[in-house]
Amino acid sequence: MQNVRVTAASSTPRWTRYVAIGDSFSEGLWDPYPHADGTPAPIGTESDAVQRGWTDRLADSLAARTEDLEYANLAIRGRKMRQIIAEQLPVALEMEPDLVSLVGGGNDILRPQADIDAISADLEDAVARIRATGADVLMGTGFKAGGALKATNGRVGRYNANVWSIARRQGAFVLDTWGMRSLFDLRLWSDDRIHLTDEGHRRIAQAALVGLGLEPDDATFDEPLPAAAALALRERARASTQWTRVHVVPWVQRRLRGTSSGDGRTPKWPAAEAWPPSQR
């Protein structure tokens, strides 16, 4: 039986072709690239701006440490675990990567009736398929939520335990987002309270380096932000009302219609090409 990868921290990666698959977390929602003229792009789940996110940032760090890196990102917002595996995994394997990040399950776990063990079994089958090619795999734990999403923590905790067990059996790496103390700060979360801000994605990319057994670019990545004044009760209530109207109601409406925010969307980086783009 193989063990989860535990290696001494190194500064030099051994991978030359990295492919990311997953949902909105790996697509990089709420972390858009600026426009070509340098002006900020609109932020939001419906924005057509190309999203950056932690996977692109991780690819940046890997590319800075090695002579040649190819990178693709097939992740699409709204995808559930079985959709990720059915739609994205075969395409990823055709690229013959030596590193695949497969982080998903969040859209499944949001639903109270989610079968955590079934989702985990699908994940392990996918990880085993990737490992059989000789490629390394980076999985990710779920976040520890607060506020209205705190009710999901039991399901997330059970899923996370399965992720660590899968990593041990399959010899995979784990991005441990549950253990990041800095993520308890709501300032690292976007307005929808589900996706990260640009600073949140930056910190996750550093945690991914650590999960891969590499030294982070920023050793302080999990330190808390400077203290900020607490919102008054009335302001918190107003923010919660705004969140429900702008984000919760549309999500419920999509569920009732059987649609997804990712319907009709295509991957942002569909082919493994030299990274960063300036190297192409």
Salt bridges, closest charged atoms under 4 A:
GLU27 OE2 - ARG77 NH2 2.75
ASP31 OD2 - ARG57 NE 2.95
ASP48 OD1 - ARG265 NH2 3.73
ASP56 OD1 - LYS268 NZ 3.23
ASP60 OD2 - ARG52 NH2 2.78
GLU70 OE1 - ARG17 NE 2.70
GLU87 OE1 - ARG79 NE 2.84
ASP117 OD2 - ARG158 NH2 2.48
ASP122 OD2 - ARG82 NE 2.62
GLU124 OE1 - ARG169 NH2 2.79
ASP136 OD1 - ARG5 NH2 3.02
ASP136 OD2 - ARG14 NH2 3.01
ASP136 OD1 - ARG131 NH1 3.54
ASP185 OD2 - ARG187 NH2 2.73
ASP192 OD2 - HIS195 ND1 2.49
GLU199 OE2 - ARG202 NH2 2.88
GLU199 OE2 - ARG203 NE 2.88
ASP217 OD1 - ARG65 NH2 2.70
ASP218 OD2 - ARG202 NH1 3.23
ASP222 OD2 - ARG181 NE 3.68
GLU273 OE1 - ARG280 NH1 3.54
